[in-house]
């Protein structure tokens, strides 16, 4: 099963992040679903993700990774220099998550929100779970 990226479907920053992953994932490894979708909610419950987690979440098999760990695990499979970011995984989680939490806490204020989830272009629509 391909890894699944769960994202906040109304967050402009999250939308841009998903587009970035798609652009830098030419093999189409990642699948996507919004946190607000039925499939997103089902995956969260199946993986026992705490209800207060509203960050980007990576589902790999039976495991769920979130915050900076999810971002770094995603980056390792992207093309270009982004895969080098995985080296940051050696830093302590609280240190990594501090920066992540600052952005996550302010993402709506800094980047805005959408009325609804994005509609992906037909060329990548099959990578989105519904």
BAMI-374672 format. One line per 5 residues: their letters; for each residue x, y, z of N, C-alpha, C. Coordinates in steps of 0.05 Angstrom, whole numbers, plus 5000, padded with zeros to 4 digits. Layout:
BEGIN
A	X Y Z X Y Z X Y Z  ...;
//
This chain:
BEGIN
XXXXX	5017 4976 5000 5000 5000 5000 5018 5025 5000  5011 5044 4984 5025 5069 4983 5021 5085 5008  5041 5100 5017 5037 5118 5040 5015 5139 5034  5001 5147 5054 4980 5167 5051 4986 5191 5068  4984 5215 5056 4988 5240 5069 4960 5251 5076;
XXXXX	4955 5255 5101 4930 5268 5110 4937 5298 5115  4920 5316 5105 4926 5344 5108 4901 5359 5114  4904 5383 5125 4882 5401 5131 4871 5412 5104  4848 5403 5096 4837 5410 5070 4829 5439 5066  4826 5454 5087 4818 5482 5084 4841 5502 5089;
XXXXX	4865 5491 5094 4888 5508 5099 4904 5513 5073  4908 5538 5067 4923 5546 5043 4952 5535 5044  4964 5537 5067 4992 5527 5069 4993 5497 5065  4974 5483 5076 4973 5454 5072 4968 5446 5043  4950 5461 5030 4945 5457 5001 4970 5461 4985;
XXXXX	4985 5482 4992 5011 5487 4977 5031 5465 4983  5030 5454 5007 5048 5432 5014 5042 5407 4998  5016 5401 4995 5008 5378 4980 5016 5382 4951  5012 5405 4940 5020 5411 4912 5050 5408 4909  5065 5416 4929 5094 5413 4929 5102 5384 4929;
XXXXX	5089 5368 4945 5095 5339 4946 5089 5327 4919  5066 5333 4907 5059 5322 4881 5080 5329 4860  5088 5354 4860 5108 5364 4840 5135 5349 4844  5142 5343 4868 5168 5331 4873 5167 5300 4878  5145 5288 4872 5141 5259 4874 5133 5248 4847;
XXXXX	5152 5248 4828 5145 5240 4801 5137 5211 4798  5144 5194 4816 5135 5166 4815 5107 5162 4826  5096 5183 4838 5069 5181 4848 5066 5163 4872  5087 5162 4889 5087 5145 4913 5065 5152 4933  5060 5178 4937 5042 5186 4958 5013 5188 4948;
XXXXX	4995 5181 4966 4966 5185 4962 4958 5206 4982  4935 5219 4978 4927 5241 4995 4897 5239 5003  4892 5250 5027 4864 5253 5036 4864 5276 5056  4842 5291 5056 4840 5312 5076 4833 5301 5103  4841 5314 5124 4834 5306 5151 4804 5307 5155;
XXXXX	4791 5325 5140 4762 5329 5144 4745 5308 5129  4758 5293 5111 4743 5273 5095 4736 5248 5112  4716 5233 5102 4709 5208 5116 4732 5189 5117  4746 5186 5095 4769 5167 5094 4791 5177 5113  4795 5204 5114 4815 5215 5132 4808 5209 5161;
XXXXX	4783 5213 5168 4774 5207 5196 4776 5178 5202  4770 5161 5183 4772 5132 5187 4801 5124 5192  4820 5134 5176 4848 5128 5179 4859 5137 5206  4850 5161 5215 4858 5171 5241 4849 5153 5263  4824 5144 5262 4813 5127 5283 4827 5100 5283;
XXXXX	4832 5089 5259 4845 5062 5257 4873 5063 5268  4887 5086 5266 4914 5089 5276 4916 5101 5304  4893 5105 5316 4892 5117 5343 4907 5143 5346  4904 5160 5326 4916 5187 5327 4900 5204 5346  4913 5217 5365 4899 5233 5385 4881 5254 5371;
XXXXX	4857 5260 5381 4839 5278 5367 4849 5307 5365  4868 5315 5382 4877 5342 5380 4899 5346 5359  4907 5325 5345 4928 5327 5325 4914 5336 5299  4921 5360 5290 4910 5370 5265 4932 5378 5245  4954 5365 5248 4977 5371 5231 4977 5352 5207;
XXXXX	4998 5356 5190 5001 5337 5168 5008 5310 5180  4995 5289 5171 4999 5263 5181 5007 5244 5158  5027 5228 5163 5035 5208 5144 5027 5180 5154  5012 5166 5138 5004 5139 5144 5022 5120 5127  5037 5104 5141 5054 5083 5128 5047 5057 5141;
XXXXX	5032 5040 5126 5024 5015 5138 5005 5020 5161  5012 5008 5184 4996 5010 5208 5004 5034 5225  5024 5049 5217 5035 5071 5233 5027 5098 5223  5024 5116 5241 5018 5144 5235 5040 5161 5246  5051 5179 5229 5072 5198 5238 5060 5226 5234;
XXXXX	5066 5243 5252 5056 5270 5249 5077 5291 5257  5069 5316 5251 5087 5339 5255 5113 5336 5240  5135 5343 5252 5161 5343 5238 5169 5316 5228  5162 5295 5243 5170 5268 5235 5156 5261 5208  5131 5268 5205 5116 5263 5180 5130 5278 5157;
XXXXX	5135 5303 5162 5147 5320 5140 5174 5308 5132  5191 5301 5151 5217 5290 5144 5216 5263 5130  5197 5246 5139 5194 5220 5126 5183 5223 5097  5166 5243 5093 5157 5249 5066 5180 5259 5049  5195 5277 5059 5217 5290 5044 5238 5270 5034;
XXXXX	5242 5249 5049 5263 5230 5041 5257 5216 5014  5232 5217 5005 5225 5204 4979 5220 5224 4957  5225 5250 4962 5221 5270 4941 5246 5273 4925  5242 5283 4900 5266 5288 4883 5280 5313 4892  5304 5315 4884 5320 5339 4889 5331 5340 4917;
XXXXX	5340 5364 4925 5353 5367 4950 5335 5363 4975  5309 5362 4971 5291 5359 4993 5296 5333 5009  5305 5313 4995 5309 5287 5009 5331 5290 5030  5349 5310 5027 5370 5314 5047 5359 5323 5074  5335 5334 5074 5323 5343 5100 5320 5321 5120;
XXXXX	5320 5296 5111 5317 5274 5129 5339 5273 5150  5361 5285 5145 5383 5286 5164 5374 5299 5191  5354 5317 5189 5344 5331 5212 5329 5312 5232  5324 5287 5223 5310 5268 5240 5327 5261 5264  5353 5266 5263 5371 5261 5286 5366 5281 5309;
XXXXX	5354 5304 5303 5349 5323 5324 5327 5313 5343  5327 5321 5368 5306 5312 5386 5278 5322 5376  5259 5304 5379 5232 5310 5370 5221 5337 5381  5224 5343 5407 5213 5368 5417 5225 5393 5403  5251 5391 5397 5264 5413 5383 5253 5416 5354;
XXXXX	5250 5393 5340 5239 5394 5313 5210 5404 5313  5195 5394 5332 5167 5401 5332 5161 5430 5341  5180 5442 5355 5177 5470 5362 5172 5487 5338  5190 5485 5318 5187 5501 5293 5162 5493 5279  5156 5467 5278 5131 5458 5264 5107 5470 5278;
XXXXX	5106 5470 5304 5083 5480 5319 5079 5510 5315  5100 5525 5313 5097 5554 5308 5083 5559 5282  5091 5544 5261 5079 5547 5235 5050 5537 5236  5046 5514 5248 5019 5502 5249 4999 5520 5264  5008 5531 5286 4991 5548 5302 4983 5573 5287;
XXXXX	5000 5583 5270 4995 5609 5256 4987 5605 5226  4983 5580 5217 4979 5576 5189 4955 5589 5177  4933 5590 5192 4909 5604 5182 4913 5634 5180  4926 5645 5201 4930 5674 5202 4950 5682 5180  4971 5667 5176 4992 5675 5157 4985 5668 5128;
XXXXX	4972 5646 5124 4967 5636 5097 4938 5636 5088  4919 5639 5107 4891 5639 5101 4879 5611 5100  4852 5612 5095 4837 5587 5094 4820 5587 5069  4811 5563 5061 4794 5559 5038 4766 5553 5049  4746 5558 5032 4719 5550 5039 4715 5520 5038;
XXXXX	4730 5507 5021 4728 5478 5018 4755 5466 5010  4757 5440 5009 4781 5426 5001 4786 5432 4972  4812 5430 4964 4819 5435 4936 4808 5413 4918  4804 5420 4894 4796 5400 4874 4821 5395 4857  4833 5372 4859 4858 5367 4845 4853 5366 4815;
XXXXX	4873 5373 4799 4871 5371 4770 4867 5341 4762  4854 5336 4740 4849 5308 4731 4874 5291 4730  4897 5303 4723 4922 5287 4721 4931 5275 4747  4923 5286 4770 4931 5275 4795 4908 5266 4813  4884 5269 4803 4860 5262 4819 4860 5234 4829;
XXXXX	4871 5215 4814 4871 5187 4823 4888 5183 4848  4905 5202 4855 4922 5200 4879 4907 5209 4904  4883 5220 4901 4868 5229 4924 4847 5209 4931  4846 5202 4956 4826 5182 4966 4800 5197 4973  4779 5184 4968 4753 5196 4975 4735 5176 4988;
//
